[in-house]
Amino acid sequence: MTRLLTRLMDAQNGWAKPLGDAVHGLLNRIFQSPLRPLKDFLNGTWLGHPIHAAITDVPIGALTVTVILDLANQRAAADIALVIGILAMLAAALAGFADYTDTDGTARVRASLHSTLMIVALVVYLISLAQRAGDPIDRTLPVVLSIVAYLILTAAAYVGGDVVYALGNMVSRHAFRGSGRKWLALEVEGVPEPVDLAMLPEGQPVKGKVGINPIVLVRVAGVVHALHETCAHAGGPLAEGRVVDGCIECPWHQSRFRLRDGEVRQGPTVYPQPTYELRRSEAGGYEARRAS
């Protein structure tokens, strides 16, 4: 079944990719400064969790209730649930479009299919709502339309789940990374061993390594800060980024993490960046371990 559904989704790439690229460019222009703070809000940077994922439960729940109440012939209650579901779909769509601006590759193509199906479902729901507005004696058509829309919504939700769970969009890149509390030798690109951190250029990100983990080192006013080099948002290389206002900025989507503690200062990331402690090694050079 999974293979069949995957083939069905892939079969839509011919129209979903060019549509996605066009919409992506438009949304990027819309969410440019001065609307960047609004985009961060919609991403969920302030909450530490993607807003879109949190909101989507509301329309799915309300619209499920709509179907149940329609079948039970509870007209007024079903209509109220439908209105709530439609409003929640609009809110979820707004947050989803903010995430979409930083979605690339296959995930963007699938997200394009997901959003298209959701818009189709929304249109059908609106038609159903319009049919209900006159309180017709025979509600067969609006009820059937809401059921059809619910089936489309279910398909769209499946595709959205694939974007998150199969392709890892808006998922922390460090969710399954161990704490790594053991001190390990620090290696730094371009710096001969034993490592001398005083040789690091001021305010310039430099890539290093602690065991199997890549890290980025930044020396500011004589203090060396160390963070995991893989961006928590989408895996971008922070060592290729830049230092802005005491933060390291990812070159891919401009997420910013505070150097001293890895806290998020600008989205689209909603997850903080792991930091590392540094100390001199008795054998010469430096050691590092992940901060608690």
N, C-alpha and C positions, 0 to 999 in steps of 0.2 A: 504493500500500500504506500509506504514512504517513497519508494522509487517512482511509482506512478504519479504521485502528487508532485514530486520534484520535477519530473519530466513535463508535467502540465505547467508548472511555474516557469520552467526554462523555455517552453514554447512561446511565452509572451515576451521574450527578450527583444524580438524584432521591433516592437513598438514601444516597449517600456524603457529601453535604454535611451533612445533619442528624446523621448518625452521627459525622462528623468533629468537628462543633462540640461534641457532647456529650463525646466522648473528650478533646478538647482542653481543655475546662473541667476535667474530672476530673484529667488529668495535671498541669495547672497547679496544682491544689490539692495534689497529691501532692508535687510538686517545689518547693514553697515552702520557705522557711527553716524548719527547720535543714537540709533536704536540698539546699539550693542548691549547696554544694560538690560533692555527688555528681553533680548535674546537669552542672556545669562539667566534671567528670571525664569523664562519658559523652559530652559534646559534643566533647571532644578539645582543650579550651583548653590543657591542659598539654603537648600534643603538637604543637600548631600545625597540626593536620589533623583533619578530621572522623573520629571513631572509627567511626561506622556504615559509612562508605564503605570503610574499611580492613578491617573485619571481614567484610563481605559476601562477599568473595572466598573465604573459608574454607568456608562451607557450600556454595556453588555448586561449588567444586572437589571437596569430599568427596562430595557427592551425585552429581556426574557420575561419579566413580570407582565409587560404589555401583552405578549402572546398568551400567557396563562389567563390573564383577566379577560381578554377577548373571547377565549374559548369558554370561559365561565359566564359570558354575557354581562360582565360588570363594566358597563359602557363608560361611565364617568371616570372610574378609577383607571381603566385602560388608557383613556385619553390623557389623563394627567401623567401617567407613567411614560407615555409616548413623548409628551412635551419635554419631560425631564431628560429622557434618553437623547432626544435631538439636541437639546442645549448642551448636554455633556459631550456629545459627539463633536460639536463645534469647538468646545474647549480643548478636547483631546487633539483635534486636528491642528489647532493653533500651536500647541506644544510640540506636536509631531513635526510640523513644518520647521520649527526652530532646530530640532535634532537633525532634520533632513539636510540642512545647509552644511553639516559636517559629516555627511555620510557619503562614502566613496565606493567605487568598484561594484562588485556583485551585490553588496548590501544596498546600494543606491537603486539598482535595477529592481530588486525585490521590494524595496520600500516604495518604489513607484507603482508597482502592481498593487501593493497593500493599500496605498492612499487612493488609487483609482477605484478599487472595489469599495472602499469606504465611502467615497463621494457618490458612487452609483447607489449604494444602500441609503445614503442620506437623502438623495433625490426621491427615491421610491417612498421613503418614510414621510417626506414632506407632501407628496401626492396623497398618501394615505391620510395624513392629518387634514389636508384640505377637504378630502371627501367626508371626513368625520365632522367638519365644522358646521355643516347644515343639519346635524343630528338626523340623518336619514333613517327611515324605518328599517330598510334593508341595508345592513352593514356588511354584506358579504364581500363586496369589492374592497373597501378599506382594510378589512381583516385579512383577506387574501394577500393584499399588497404588503401589509406589515409582516406577514409570514415569509413572503418572498424576500423582502428586505432583510429579514433576520437570517435567512439562509446565506445571502450575500455577505452579510456582516460576519457570519461564522467563517466563511471562506477567507475573508479579509483578515480576520483575527489569526487564522492559521498561518497565513503568509507573514503577518507581523511577528508572530512567535518565532518563525524561521529566521527572520532578520536578527532577532535578539539571541536566541538560543543556539542556532546553527552557525550564524555568521558573527556573533559576538558584538553586535553594534550597541553602543552605550553600556557596555559591560566593563567593569574594572579589570584592567590588564594584570592586576596584582592580587586578584581574589584568591588564588590558590598558591600564592608564593609563600614559602615558609618564613618564619620569623628570623631565622639565620643569626642566632645570638652568639655564635662562635666567632672569635677574632680570627681573621684570615689576612694573609699578606695582601697589601695594596699594590696593584700595578697601574701605571699611568702611561698612556700613549705619548711617545716623544720624550719621555723623561727616563734617563738611564737608572738602573738599580745601583745602590739602594736609593729609593725614591726620596727626593728632597722637595717638599711642598712649597718651599720658598721660591722654587724655580718656575712655578705656575704663573702665567701671565695674569695681570690684574684685570678682573671683570670679564674674562674670556672663558667660556665653557670648554672643558677638556674632558675627554673620555678616559675612563679608567675601568678597572676590573677587580672584583673581590670574589674569589672562587669562580663560580659560573655566572655570577651576576654582573652585568655591565652597570657602571655608575657614571655620573657626571659630576665633575669637581669644578667649583667656581671660587676663586680667591678674591675677596672683597675687603679692602682696608686691612690686609694682613690676616684675615680670618678665612679659612678654607671650609666651604660648605660642600657636603656630599649628598646627592640624592640618587635614587635609582634612575638609570638613563632612559628606560622605556616609559613613555608617557602613559599615565593611567587611563587616558581617554581612548586612544586608538592605536597606541603602540608607536607613536612618533619618536624620532631620535633627539632627545633633549640636548645632546652634545652638539647638535647642529643648529640649535636655537640661539637666542640672544638673551642678555640680561637687561631687564627693564624694571626700574623702581624696586630694586631688591628682590626681584622674582626672575625665574628662568621661564622663558616663553617657548612653547613647542613650535617648531617651524611648520607643522602640518595644519593645525587648526587654531593656533594662537592661544591655547590654554596656558594660564600662568600659575606657577606654584612658588610660594614664598621660600626663599633659599634657606632660611634658618630652621624651618619646621615642616616644609612641604605642603602647607595649607593652600587651598585653592583661593586664588585672588581674581581669576577671570575664567569663564567657561570657554568652550562647551563642557569641559570636564566637570563632573560632580564629585569626583573622588580625589582625596589628597594623594600626594606623592610620597612613597617611603623615603626616609632619610637614613643616613649612616653616621655612626660615630667614628672618629679617627683618633689614633694614639700612636706614639712612637714605639717601634719594635726594639726589643733588646738586641736583636741581631742586626739592627740598622734598618733604616727605611721606616715605613709606616704599616700599621694594620688597621682594618676597618671591620665593623659589624653593623648589622641593621639596628637602628635605634628602636627602643621599646615603644 
